[in-house]
Amino acid sequence: MPQLELRPVAPEDIGRLTVLLMETYAFYGDPEPIPASEVAGRLRRYLGAQPGYEAVLASSEGVDIGYAIYAPVFWTSDCRIALFLKEIFVLERWRNRGVGRDLMRCLARIARQRDWPRIVWTVDRRNRPALRFYRTIVGAREVNKDVYVVSGESLRRLAD
C-alpha cells in the first residue's frame, strides 16, 4: 500500500472532511440529512469547540481515504474521561488495507497521551464488515448495552 498519512483535522480541512462524511451517508444508504454546505458549516462550528469533536484524516498520496471523528466523554465507572469514537470510515476501495487499524491505533495513541484509559464506540449490528473488523482488535469487547436516541419533536416533548 502507498504511504498512509494520518493527521488531525484542522479548520482548513473541513471541505475535505465534508466530502468523506457525504460518502459515509451514501455508504449507510441514508439520505443526506442536510445539504453539504450545512454539513461543512456545522463541522467548522464544532471542530475543537467545547463541547465539540476532533477528527483524524487519513490520506494516501494526496487522496483523502478515511477519517475518525471522536470526542471526550465522562465515564462514571471510574470518573475519568474516555475517548468516544463517533465515526470511523474508510472509502470502500481502500478497505482491508490496514487503514481502519491504523486509524484505531492513532486514536489509541491520542487516548494514552491524554491519559484517557479507554476508547468506546458503537456499531450498527447490520454492518457485518465493521463487526468483523472490531473483533480483530485485541482487548475489544462487546458490552451488553443498547443505544437510544431522542431528537426532533420527541426531544421537544421530553423537555416539556
N, C-alpha and C positions, 0 to 999 in steps of 0.2 A: 504494500500500500504506500502511496506517496506520503510525504511528511504531513503529520497532523499538527495543527496549531490549536491550542485551547487558551482562551484569554477571557478576562472579564468583559462583559458588555459595557461600553461607555456610551454617553449620550449620542455621539456621532454614529453609533451602530444601530440605532433604533430602526431605521429603514430596513436594514438587513434582517434584524430580528423579526420585524413585521412580516416580511416575505416568508420566513420559515414558520411563523405562527399561522399564517394563512394556509400553508401546506399542512399543518397539523389539523386544522379544521377539516380540510379535504380528506385527509387520511382517516379520520374518525367518521366521515360521512355526515358531518354536521354542517348545516347551512352557516354561512358567515354570520355571526351574531350581530355584528356591526360592520360598517364599511372599513376597509383597510386604513383609511385616513384617520378614523376614530381610534382604531386599534393602536396606531402609531402614537397618537396624542396621549392615550392612556398609558402606554408603555413609557413614554417620555415623562409623564407626570409622576409615575410611581417608582421609576428607577432610582434606587438609593434613598428614597423617601422614608420617613418614619410615620406610620408603617408603610412598607413597600416591598420591593423584591430586589434581588440581584440575579444575574444571569451569567452563564458561561457560553461563549460562542465557539463552535468547532468549525474549522475551515481547513481545506487542503488545497494547496496551490492556488490560493486566492478565491476559492469557491466555498461558500458557506454550506455546510453539510449537516449541521445539527446544533442543538443547544440544550441547556438545562436551566430551568428557572427555579429559584429557591428563595426561602425566607426563614428567618429565625422564628421559632415557636417555643413557648414556655412549656416545659414538660413537668407535670406535677408530681410524678413518682419520685423524682429526686430534686425537684425545684431547680432545674438547670435549663439552659437553652439547648434545643435540638435544631438541626438543620432540616427543615421541611422541604422536600423535593416536590414541587408542584407539577412540573412537567419536564420530561426528558424526551427528546425527539431527534431521530436521525433520518435523513432522506432515505427512501426505500433503496435506491441503488447503492447506498453506502452501508447498508446494514450487513451484519455478520462479518465485519472487518475490524472489530475491536473499538469502534468509535464510542459506542454506548459504554463499554467497560472503561475506556479512558475518561469519559465524562464523569462516571461514578467515582473513579479513582481521584479525579480532580476535586470533586465535592468532598471526598473523604479527607483530602489534604486540607481543604478550607476548614472543615469542621475541627480537625485536630489543631490547626493553627489558632483557631479562636477558642479552643478549649470547650467545644461543644461535643458531648460524649456520644452522640448518636445522629444517624440520618433516618428520617421517617418519610415514607411515601405511601401513596395508594396506587392501585392498579385496577383498571377495568377488567373484570373477570372474563369478559368475552375476548380480550386481547391475548390470545394464546402465545404469540411470539414474545410478548412482554413478560408474561408469566414464566415462560421457559428461561428467558434471559435472567430475570431476578432470582430464579432458583439456582443459578450458577454462581451467585455472589456468596462467598464464604461468610458464614455467620448470619446471613439474612434469614429472617424467619417471618412467617405469616402470623399475624395476631388475629384473634377471633373477634374482629370488630367490623361494624358496618359504618359507612359514611352517610350522613344526612346533609341535605342542603335545603335551606329555606330562602326563597328570593321573591322578588316582584310583589304581586298582590298578597301572597301568603306571608311575606315578611311584614308588610304593612299591617295586615290583620293581627299577626302575632304581637306586633309592637303596640297596637291599640288596646 
